[in-house]
Amino acid sequence: MVSLISHFDGAIFDLDGVVYLGTDPAPHAADAYGRAIAAGMRPLFLTNNASRTQEEVAAHLATVGISAPASTVLTSAMASTQLAVSRVPAGAKALVIGGNGLHRAVSETSLVPVSSADDNPDVVIMGFYPTIDWAALSEVALAIRRGALFVATNLDATLPMERGFMVGCGSLVAAVVNATGVQPLSAGKPDPAIFAIGMDMLGASHPLAIGDRLNTDIRGARAAGIASLHVLTGVSSARDIMLAAQEERPDYLGDDLRVLNEDYPEIHREGERWVAGTSWAQVEEGHDGAAARLVTSDGCGPHLGLDTYRAAVHAVWEARDRGLEGNVTLEEIIVERR
């Protein structure tokens, strides 16, 4: 057996929703990661969460059973700070609204941190931290209205945690946009620049990006020309994958990180069917105004085996690309190992 990860010279992992869910480990993540490392995988952890330092992220990884040095962590705080530095003069004043990770990143540049809009900052760099409040958001809005450049560490609407999806940085940024009418620059995913920084840190030319969120992890990897694997342990569901726009379609489909150490089936068309291993799927067009429907080797129900899910995704993608947009009946899909 040839594992999926063996075809690549590195792996770029998202964190929340891929290797952990808040303080809990993602299903099978630690064991799968350990096996891939033992087989020679070189990892980098790329996160849109800008609130923590590299060392804090590495410590969190250790609590969910993943051992990784701080040098393998790239945060959106680091990338956003580089973006800000490139847009303002050396010694420019920066209002920094964020956690330890963002403050550390700024302290390692020529930017001069300030604490108030009354200090007339040249740039505002805004990130997520758990205790952010109305006063902090208002300070950001005041500085922007006075002419400061607006940089956000990421635009994720939600943050996957152990209890569910919490308010993310993008939702907080949206409040500031609503108050000011100014859209921010952002160096977090899906901006391809952060993937280029990650490839440079990793020393890889052909890495695999692993993520759970279509509009950041997968969209960003595609924009950067990097192959991507989507896993179902976080935000985007199996049904979301089937309905994905072309620019957000992953190259590989998995349920969790176990797929890194497994042979990936060739997915191809045979007649009207898409085939993966011994599983198949096709979209049957409706007649007399009826909607098209997805039919698979596992039947028409919502429970699909992993390879059936893979074949089904390709069948639906092809049907939608042929013009059946909105005419394919899809219910929520539950992917199971059989």
N, C-alpha and C positions, 0 to 999 in steps of 0.2 A: 504494500500500500504506500502511495506517495501522498503525504499530507498537503493540504491546501497551503499552509504557511511556508512550506519548503520551496515554493515557486517564487518567493520574494526575498529581498535582501534586508528586510526590516519590517517592523509592524508599528503603526501609529495608532495608539489606543485612545479613544474617548474614555472618560472616567465615569461620570454620573450616568447610570443606565446601562453601562457596559461591564465594568468591573466591580462597581458597588452601587447600592441604592441608599443614599444617605450614609448611615452608620452600618448598614447591613451589607454583606457581600452579595453580589449578583449570583444567581444560580450557576453552579459549576465553574465559576470564573477562576478561583484560586487553583484548583486542580488542573484545569485546562491550561492556564498560564504556566504553571510549573512544568508541565509536560512539554510545552512548546519551548520554554527556555532550555530545558535539558536537551532538546533536539537541535539547539543552536540558534533559536530566534533572537534577534536584537530588537529590543523594545524602546519606544518613546511614548510618553503619556502626554497627550495634548488636550487641554481642557479650557473651556470658555469660562470656567469659574475663576475669577480674578481675586478672590478674597484671601487666599492663602499663599504662603511662600512655597518654594520648591520643597524645602525641608518639611513643612507641615503636610504637604500632599504626600510625600514619601512616608511620613509617619502614619497617615491615615491608611495608605495602602497596606502597611504592615499589619494594621488591626483587622484587615479582612483577608489576611493570609498571603499577601503578595509582597515579596521582597524586591525592592528596587531602589537604587541610589537617587538622591535628589537631582543629580545631573541629568537624569532621564526624563525630567518633568519640564514641560513648556506650558506656561499659562498665558491666557489672553492679556493679563496684566503686563507681562513682558513684551508681547507684541504691540499692544496699544501704546505703551510708553515709547517704543521705538518709532511708532507712527507719529506721536506727538512731537518728539524730538526732531523728526524730519520736516515738520511744518512750521516750527517757530525758531527764533534765533537762540543761540547759546545763551544761557543765563536767564531765559524767559521764566516768568512766574507761572506756577501751575497750582490751581485749586484741585486738590486730590480728594475725591469722595469714594472711599472704598476700604477694604480690609488690609490686613498686614501685607498680603502679597503685592497689592498695588503700591502701597507706601514704600515697600522695599525696592520694587522695580524703579520707581521714580527717584529714590535716593541714590541709585547707582548711575544716574545720568547728570547732565549739566542743568537740568531743570531746578528751579528754586521753589520748593513747596510753600504755599500760603494756606491760610485757614479760613479766609473770608472773601466774599465778593468785594468788600470794601478795600481789599488790598490790590484791586485792579489786576487780576490775573490775565495772562495772555492766552491761557488754555485751561479748560476744565477737563479732567479725566475722571469719568464716572464709572464705577463698578459696583457689583453687588456686595453687601455684607449683611448679616442677619438682623442687625439692629438699626438699619437705615430708617430715617423717619422724615416727617414733613419738613422739619427745619433744614435737614440736609438737602432735600430736593429743592426747597425754596432757595437755598444758597446757590445751588447750581443754576437755577433759573435766573436769579439776579445777575450772576456773572455773565451768563450768555447774553442777556438783554443789554449788557454794557459792552458787548463786543468780543468776549472771549471765544476762542475756537472750542467747539464741543466735540469731545472724543469719548466714545463709550467702549467699554471692554468687550461687550457682546450684546446681541439683541435677542437672546433667547427669551421667549415669553414665559416659559415655565422652567422649573428646576425639579428633577425627579428626586424624591426623598423616600424614606422608609414608609411614611404614611400616605404617600401619593404625590401628586404634582403640585408643588408650591409656586408662589409668584417668583418669576425670574427677573434677571436684570433688564431684559427687553421691555417688560411690563412697567418697570420703574422709569426707564428711559422714556416710554410712551407718555407718562404723566408730564415729564419735563417738555417733551415735544408739544404736547397739547397746550402747555402754559406759555411757550415761547414761539412756537411756529418754526423752530429751527431743527433740522434733521442732523443727527450726529455722524461723524466719521466713525468707523468701527474696524478694528483689526482682528476681531475674533472670527471664528468660523461663522459663515461660509467664505470669508475672504481668503482667496488662494495664497496670499502672502504668508499667512501663519503656517500653512503647510510647507511652503518653501523654507521657512526658518526651521521647521521641524526636520525636514529632510537634511538640511545642512548640519544640524545638531547630531542627527543619527548617522550621517555619513552614508546615506542610502540614495540610490538612483532609481530603484524599483521597489518601493515599499507597498504594503497593503494597509489601507486605513480602515479601522474598525469602529463603527458607530451605531447608535440607536435612533438618531434623529435625522429625518430626511432633509430638512431645510437648512441644517448646519453641517453635520458630519458628512453626509453623502453629497449634498450639493457642493460643499467646499472641496471635497476630494476630486469630484469630477471637474470642477473649475481649474484645479491644480494639475489635472492630468494623471491622477493617482487612482489605481484600482481600489475598489471599496467593498467591504463586507458589512451587511446590515444584520444586526441581531435583534431579537424580539424581547429583550429583557428591560427595555426602557420605554421611550415615548411613542415611537411610530409603530402601529400595529400591522398585522399581516394584510388587513384590508387597505390600510394606508399605502402599503407597498404596491398593491395592485393598481391603485388609483394615482400613483406617483406621476408627476410630469417627467418628461424625458430627461431634463437636466437634474433630476433627483433620483434617478434609478440606479440602484447599486449593481455592481458586477457579480456579486456573490450573495447568497441568501442563507442565513442560518437561524437557528433558534437561540443558541447561546454560544459561548466561546469554545465549546467542545469541537465545533466544526473546524477550528484551526488545525487540529491534529488528525483530521479525517480526510479521506480521499473525496474530492468534490466531483459529482457526476457530470458527464457531458450532457448538456441540455440542448436538445435539437428537435427539429420538426420532422414528423413522419406522417405524411398525408395531412389530415386535418388536425392531428394531435401534436401536442408538445410532450416530449418524453424526457424523463430524468430517471435513470436506472430502470427499474421495472414499473415505474409509475407513469401515469399520463394524465393529461388534461386537455380539454378543448372548449371553445365557446361556440355553442350552437345558436345560430341566428333565429330570432322569433319570426313568426309569420302572422299576417293579418293584424299588424300593429302590436303584437306581443313582444315583450322585451327579450333580448338574448339571455341565455343562461349558461353558467359554468357547469360543465360535466367533467367528472374526474374518475380515475380508477378506484377512488374511495367513495364513490357515490356523489350525491348532490348536497349532502349535509355540510355543516360548518366544520366538522372535525376532519382534518387532513393530516396525513403523514408528512414528514419533512420533505421527501423527494416529490410527493404529490403537490405540496405547496409550491415548490420551486417550479414545477411544470405549469401549475396553474397561473402563477405570476406571469410567466412568459406568454401564456395563451391570452391572458387578459390584456397585457401590454400590446400584443399584436392586434387584437380585436379593436382596441381603442385607437391605435394608430391607423387602422383601416377605416375609421369613421364611425365606429359604434359608440363614441363618447356619449355617456349618459344613458345608453340603452342596454347596458349589461347589468342584470340584477345581481348584486353582491351583498351578502350578509357578513357579519363579523366572523372571521376565520379563527379557529382554534387549532394550532399546530401541535402535533403530538409525535413522539418517537414510538415506533412500532417494531 
